Amino acid sequence: MHPPLTLHRHPMCAEIIEEFQKCHMDHPIGKFFGDCTKLKIKLDRCFRQEKAVKRKANFEQSKKLRERLQGLRKENAEAEA
């Protein structure tokens, strides 16, 4: 199973998504018998890579936010003391 195949949500995988959708249109019965399996595997790999990139970016953003909050807490503690 894959997430919804919207191009705006998956810009890194747009080409593969279009190929996969075209394969499903070209092979309405064959898609059930593996005609589009190779594209599905490529699509899954692309989604994994995209998720890894997003995960790394989110981790970096959370690290910056954590450092900022620790700095504010430290300033707040010093002001109270």
Backbone hydrogen bonds, N-H to C=O, Kabsch-Sander energy under -0.5 kcal/mol:
donor,donor_aa,acceptor,acceptor_aa,energy
6,T,4,P,-1.7
9,R,6,T,-0.6
10,H,6,T,-0.9
13,C,10,H,-0.9
14,A,11,P,-0.9
17,I,13,C,-2.5
18,E,14,A,-2.4
19,E,15,E,-2.3
20,F,16,I,-2.8
21,Q,17,I,-2.7
22,K,18,E,-2.3
23,C,19,E,-2.4
24,H,20,F,-2.1
25,M,21,Q,-1.9
26,D,22,K,-2.8
27,H,23,C,-2.2
31,K,27,H,-1.9
32,F,29,I,-1.7
33,F,30,G,-1.5
34,G,31,K,-0.7
35,D,30,G,-2.1
37,T,34,G,-1.0
40,K,36,C,-2.0
41,I,37,T,-2.3
42,K,38,K,-2.1
43,L,39,L,-2.6
44,D,40,K,-2.5
45,R,41,I,-2.2
46,C,42,K,-2.3
47,F,43,L,-2.6
48,R,44,D,-2.1
49,Q,45,R,-2.3
50,E,46,C,-2.8
51,K,47,F,-2.5
52,A,48,R,-2.2
53,V,49,Q,-2.1
54,K,50,E,-2.3
55,R,51,K,-2.8
56,K,52,A,-2.2
57,A,53,V,-2.2
58,N,54,K,-2.7
59,F,55,R,-2.3
60,E,56,K,-2.3
61,Q,57,A,-2.3
62,S,58,N,-2.5
63,K,59,F,-2.2
64,K,60,E,-2.0
65,L,61,Q,-2.2
66,R,62,S,-2.7
67,E,63,K,-2.2
68,R,64,K,-2.3
69,L,65,L,-2.6
70,Q,66,R,-2.4
71,G,67,E,-2.1
72,L,68,R,-2.2
73,R,69,L,-2.6
74,K,70,Q,-2.3
75,E,71,G,-2.4
76,N,72,L,-2.5
77,A,73,R,-2.7
78,E,74,K,-2.3
79,A,75,E,-2.0
80,E,76,N,-1.7
81,A,77,A,-1.4
